[in-house]
Amino acid sequence: MHSPSTATPGAAETIIAAARRLLTQRTSPLLIALDGPSGSGKSALAGMVAEALDATVVPSDDFFAAEITDAEWDMRSPRDRAATALDWRRLRGEALEPLLAGRSAQWHAFDFEAGVRADGTYGMRAALTKRHPAAVIVLDGAYSTRPELVDLIDLTVLVDAPLQFRHARLAAREAACVVRLGCIDCMMAPDLARTTSGVILGRLPNIRMNLTALRAARYPDR
C-alpha cells in the first residue's frame, strides 16, 4: 500500500485541474474547501494547490470554538461536537467573506501552543493572522464544508487516508495540536461524510480522494 505522502502530488493535480476549469468561467474569487479527518493530508494538499494557483490559504483550525470548556466538550455527542467544533460565524465573517469580496482579512487564531486555561477553555493568539485577497482561496481543515458555509464554496474536496497512516501522523505532531481533534477520533467533517456515530449530516463532495489510491513522487505531508 502506498503512503498518503506519495499520493498527495497526484491528488493536488486533480484539484488544480478542476480549479482551473472553474476559473475560466468566472471573474470573482474561487473558494476551494479541503475537508476530511485529521491527519489525512489536507494541509499538504492545500500547500501544493496554493503554490500552483497562487492561492491564499485559510486554516479552519484557526477558528476552533475556544470558549467551549473541556468539561462541556466531554459531555457532547459526536453530532454536537461536529456541529460546534468550529466558530463558523467568525470564520465566515472575519476570513471568507472579506477575501471573497476582494479585501484583506485578519483574525485571532486559536492558540494551540498555549493549551487549556484554568477554566477549561482555550485562548486566542495575541498576534493577528493576516491574509491578502487572491483569485483562489483554499479553506483547509476538518469541518470546512459545514452547512453554514456551503453557499460560499465553489469546489469541495473530501480527503481521506487509512486510519493507521492518520494515527501515525497525529502521533508525530505536538500533543497540543490535536487537543480536540483527538477527542472526536478525527471524525469526517459533518456535511461530507458519516461520523463515528453513523449519522449522515449533509452534502457530498465534488471530489473524493483517498491518498493511498494514487501514485506519485514523495512529498512531506502533514
Secondary structure, DSSP 8 states (H G I E B T S, - for coil): ---HHHHHHHHHHHHHHHHHHHHTT-SS-EEEEEE-STTSSHHHHHHHHHHHHT-EEEEGGGGB-TTS-HHHHHHS-HHHHHHHSB-HHHIIIIIIHHHHTT--EEEEEE-TTT-B-TTS-B-EEEEEEEE---SEEEEESTTTT-TTTTTT-SEEEEEE--HHHHHHHHHHS-GGGGHHHHHTTT---TTTSB-TT--B-S---SEEEETTS---------
